Amino acid sequence: MEHKLIRRFLIVCVATTGLAAAICRADSLEFKVNTTDAGTPVSQTVKGSNLIDLTNHMVDQNNEFSAFSGRAYTASIKYLGVNNALQYSSNASGTSVTLTIPKTGFTRTFTGATANNVQNQIEDFLKGNVSDAYSAFQKSINASSKIAPMDGNPQAVTAWLNSGAFSRFAFEPVSSGRAFELGGGADLNVKFDYTYINTTDGNVQAFDVAIASAVRFNQHVALTLAVPFGYHTIEGSDEFIVGGEIGLPIQIITPDSYSDFAIGWRVSPFANIGSAVTVDLVAGGLVAGGGVNSALDFYFGRNTTITIGDQVAYFTGIPVDYNDYEFDSDVDQLMLRNGVKLTQRIGSYGFVDVGVIYTNFLSGDTAIDNYVSPIAGIGVRFGKNNASEFRVGYHGDFADGYNANGADLLLTFSW
């Protein structure tokens, strides 16, 4: 019966994933261009997902923008749902183009002998965004867009690192209290995750994999390593994420018996690093940080467990070069994550769980200040002390104008 329930749950998750993949395709950028000279007025809206390509075509007045050949114009760019994020104005020959960033007040005029020369200057400026001006622009996007790649929303790299650590040390730990009972040994944890995100600023598909392992030195201390990977499509723009994490779970209280009532307490300091790059949007960077997680388990006999997880973490941005691109995320974020989960045993080996997590961004301006994340799952435990498990789950993230739903598959071995 337990295995049948798991199969049915997995079928629903796969079907939901396929439906979301079919409908999630849009454009992260929108160029609204209008002529400003004395000729017949021309207005055009061009959508796409690559900032460099669209900007080059516009400045050169070709391809999608051929209607503006030989015409003076202004352009307003919608970037990840943020209206008027960038502005351009050009003379008729394209030899003088002014770029303005309204959110930061930055303005620069690029001039050259030909439109192609000006186009090269603007491309170099956008790619070399370690400059204060473009870094400030990206920080303004973090504060304004619910689908910004670096910070300020549940799928941004800061929250991505934060939620992964919380899962590995609190709700689906690499080395759980039951695994610590085995004394010295090791653990392996593999998690596959799919999320479809719908927001007022656009949609995102997220495919994530995390591989984690632990070495238990004794019944109280372990060392964990994790490497998460992510591929996200942000309104059609590709983003690639890779991270690394090291943790030191310390089992402060290990239950002597589960026959009546028992308490387990695990504290896990950790450090992590993540790199996110989206060449399409000319955004990304390296984020480093760390924090501490507390997981308090209340065991009511052998059937019911209530877990209270609390985590505080800090992340900062580090400039990074990628091919011809320079990225500076300018991240400075303190995050707090708190959750509670109920796990109920079914039969000898099965279990179901349900929980909710509340996350706060505590530093700087963010598009989303806080969000709620419900979870639910069904699975089976196996191995010595039932310390290994297979789990299929649902997860979500919800805030004003932000709705995310996803499915995950977790396999943990302890020996």
Number of C-alpha atoms within 10 A of each C-alpha: 7 15 12 9 11 19 12 10 17 20 11 11 19 12 10 17 18 10 11 17 11 8 9 18 17 17 19 26 25 23 25 17 22 19 22 18 13 8 9 8 11 14 14 15 14 15 17 17 21 19 21 19 12 21 19 20 16 26 27 24 21 14 11 14 20 13 14 21 16 13 22 20 23 18 22 19 23 18 22 26 24 18 15 18 20 19 19 22 22 24 19 19 17 27 19 20 25 16 17 19 19 13 15 14 9 15 13 13 14 19 18 15 11 13 24 17 16 22 25 16 14 23 15 15 17 23 21 18 23 21 14 11 17 23 21 20 22 24 24 20 26 26 19 23 24 30 30 28 30 28 32 32 29 31 24 19 28 31 23 20 25 25 18 16 28 26 14 23 28 28 23 19 20 32 34 22 23 18 24 26 18 17 16 16 17 21 22 20 23 19 19 17 18 23 24 23 23 19 18 13 20 22 26 24 24 17 17 18 18 20 17 22 21 23 20 24 14 14 20 18 20 24 19 23 19 22 18 21 18 19 17 23 20 27 22 21 22 18 20 17 22 20 21 19 21 21 23 20 28 21 22 13 17 18 16 11 12 15 11 9 15 18 18 19 18 23 22 25 18 21 19 23 21 23 21 26 22 20 19 19 21 19 24 31 26 26 29 21 21 22 20 20 25 21 25 18 25 18 21 16 13 15 15 18 20 19 21 20 23 22 24 19 24 23 26 17 23 15 16 17 15 12 6 8 19 21 29 25 29 24 25 18 22 19 19 17 22 18 21 20 21 18 20 18 18 15 11 12 14 20 20 19 20 18 19 17 21 17 23 19 24 16 14 14 17 22 18 22 18 20 20 17 20 18 19 19 21 24 23 21 20 16 12 13 14 15 21 23 20 18 23 22 22 21 20 21 23 19 17 12 12 20 18 20 20 22 24 20 19 19 19 22 21 27 18
